[in-house]
Amino acid sequence: MNSAGSAKLKHRSGWYAAGRELSHAMSLLSDGAFKQLVYVCLRADRKTGRWTIDEPQMAGALGKSTSEINIYFEELLRLQVCRFLPVDHNARLQIEICDAFWPYEKVPGPEPMKDLMAYTDHVRRLMVSRRCIAASFLQRTRS
């Protein structure tokens, strides 16, 4: 503690304000989904709460498979902690942490791509990659 009684940061960059929002998320989420949320929070743009997803990098850093990463993303979406935004025609996605779970005031960022086909193609690829639903999903989309 310094003489004024306030704590001093050891490193001024790379930190994240973990307050009520993160505490609330911890009470809602499974351990894996919470850990994944923290990973995203540490990388998200402070002004927008968005991060362009890099699943292989995330899987390696968290010691998880991409299947586990997708399961945790499903939990984050279902509980409305995050939402996905299509970014470009290569079906890359951004994840945006919803306001209730983001401790910073957001500044409106550039609107993500509005191309529904790119988003639909990305979702289709995610669905087909899961063995348990790939067969039924492919049959329905071909008819």
TABEL-V877249 format. One record per backbone hydrogen bond with DSSP energy under -0.5 kcal/mol. NH is the residue of the N-H (numbers start at 1). CO is the residue of the C=O. If there is no record, write none. Layout:
NH:CO  NH:CO
This chain:
2:6  5:2  18:16  19:17  23:19  24:20  25:21  26:22  27:23  28:24  28:25  29:25  34:30  35:31  36:32  37:33  38:34  39:35  40:36  41:37  42:38  43:39  43:40  44:40  45:50  48:45  49:45  51:95  53:51  53:93  58:54  59:55  60:56  61:57  62:58  63:59  64:59  69:65  70:66  71:67  72:68  73:69  74:70  75:71  76:72  77:73  78:74  79:75  80:77  81:76  82:76  83:96  85:94  87:92  88:92  91:88  94:85  95:51  96:83  97:49  98:81  101:98  102:99  103:101  107:47  113:86  116:114  119:115  120:116  121:117  122:118  123:119  124:120  125:121  126:122  127:123  128:124  129:125  130:127  131:129  133:130  134:130  135:131  137:133  138:134  139:135  140:136  141:137  142:138  143:139
